Amino acid sequence: MACRFSVLVLLCVVTSVLTLEKGTFLDMSYGYDENTLAYPSVGFFQLSIGERGPTDNFPWLEYNYMSLPEHIGTHIDAPAHFAKGRMRVDDIPIGRLICAAVRVDISEKAKIDRDYGMTVQDLQDWEEIHGKIPDESLLFVYTGWGAFYPDRLAYQGTTRNDTYLDEQGESLVHSPGVGPEAGTWLVQNRNIVGLGIDGPNLDCGQNEEFMTHRVLMEADIYGIENVANLDQLPNTGAKVYALPMKIVDGSGAPVRIIAMLDGDSSSGTAMLWATFSVCGVFLVISLMFQ
Amino acid sequence: MACRFSVLVLLCVVTSVLTLEKGTFLDMSYGYDENTLAYPSVGFFQLSIGERGPTDNFPWLEYNYMSLPEHIGTHIDAPAHFAKGRMRVDDIPIGRLICAAVRVDISEKAKIDRDYGMTVQDLQDWEEIHGKIPDESLLFVYTGWGAFYPDRLAYQGTTRNDTYLDEQGESLVHSPGVGPEAGTWLVQNRNIVGLGIDGPNLDCGQNEEFMTHRVLMEADIYGIENVANLDQLPNTGAKVYALPMKIVDGSGAPVRIIAMLDGDSSSGTAMLWATFSVCGVFLVISLMFQ
């Protein structure tokens, strides 16, 4: 009997391992071209072609040049962006860029109020369902704004790209974000490595003080803005690889973000639980037939 | 008895899972600054500071602008770089950028001949020891040239940066690389996704025809040049994440390469064997005490 169950356990474990091996990739970065959005006044991405065709020396040759601000398209805000002496892009340890991802969905609230700021209550409601926000995770705030990208007016609330302030110093930008109280709560009560958003700004568009940026970055937490395909990220269980261009002393950089979904083989936790379950079943059956 | 062994199995599996979880990261990208090397004639990286200090509106603010060619520093050569109609940077599937890594060491031969080109024999010698080059792996060629980076003369064999050819059309560059026969052999006999090198050129410096580039890229295999820290990559067993900046229609791009060493948690195969072993031990013990 023990032998038969051993074979059963063996088969179950092998099956679970093989199943977990099959992850699917989610690309969470927008491509860079002349339509790539940056916050008003930040600038543009420009690609100029060096060669694209046959040359005297080669049957085919392509190469290009580019110019861009650090903070454009899907980009990382290093903590130094808003906080003196904090990490620049090339200081961020890899272990803070390859980590667990969680997603907090505020898209229904943002539909009603385009300047909605995520609250402490939103975070506590999330934890009520999913448990505590894991240590050293990258927290994504899903606003639904990705659906508007790259429509400048819908996405940023203004077609202006020369300034984000009007003559009275009021913000022209409208977009949902993270309220400063929620940012402060995260810094004081949880241990995240970064905060990402599928909109133009970690802060709500109407917060011209950039308080959420400042609070997070003072605590050496990085930001990621203009995250793509956040509608497809599950609220928990994904692993994320957010690898920025390694700009020496950069305050920000283009970042390529890939999430691994559907039972990433690298998800030790999922593996642990699968193994636990199988062993648990075996334990119960063994006890029954003892 | 069965119960006691169940607990044993449970403990063993949990231990193996927790052990496998501990990988270490290897950063295989150089930082971008004014010393970043590009092949002679390709150009320079320039960072210009927008703000770096207190401003009227913020206690601290940093942001910068940059200009650069695609093919500088640690960068990917998309197949379209040298082959008409082949993949550009944003066409490369993620599954070809996150994969197994192998390393072929030609550093001793490059010490003797700075224009050494890896041969078919080098590849066959490697396979003699390590087995067949795995399908869909990224193959790194370790020349030892990383030790010279960013010393232009030692690394590229010339201090010229305006051209790589002299008046007679002969290459000024000296650096080890991959011989075209080895490139052709890989295309015809193996199934790699990309070829990386810790030098300025996939081809040997003296091959001004860029034949290895052309042969590989015609087969939609990408290249990576100026790979950092290749001395620390094991010959087999690492997993690599090579995530390029997503330039629309790019022929190349800055790429951040991270290798996971020492029992990556994502190594499903290692996990499978660990689980197999534990279950095997249990099976034998069960049979003994039946």
Interface residues (C-beta under 8 A of the other chain):
Chain A: A2 C3 F5 S6 V7 V9 L10 V13 V14 V17 L18 L20 E21 F25 D27 S29 Y30 G31 Y32 D33 V42 G43 L47 G50 R52 N57 F58 P59 W60 L61 E62 Y63 N64 Y65 M66 S67 L68 P69 E70 H71 T74 A80 H81 F82 A83 K84 R88 D90 I94 G95 L97 I98 E208 F210 R214 Y241 L243 P244 M245 K246 I247 V248 D249 G250 S251 G252 P254 R256 I258 D264 S265 S266 S267 G268 M271 L272 T275 F276 C279 F282 L283 S286 L287 F289 Q290
Chain B: A2 C3 F5 S6 V7 V9 L10 V13 V14 V17 L18 L20 E21 F25 D27 S29 Y30 G31 Y32 D33 V42 G43 L47 G50 R52 N57 F58 P59 W60 L61 E62 Y63 N64 Y65 M66 S67 L68 P69 E70 H71 T74 A80 H81 F82 A83 K84 R88 D90 I94 G95 L97 I98 E208 F210 R214 Y241 L243 P244 M245 K246 I247 V248 D249 G250 S251 G252 P254 R256 I258 D264 S265 S266 S267 G268 M271 L272 T275 F276 C279 F282 L283 S286 L287 F289 Q290
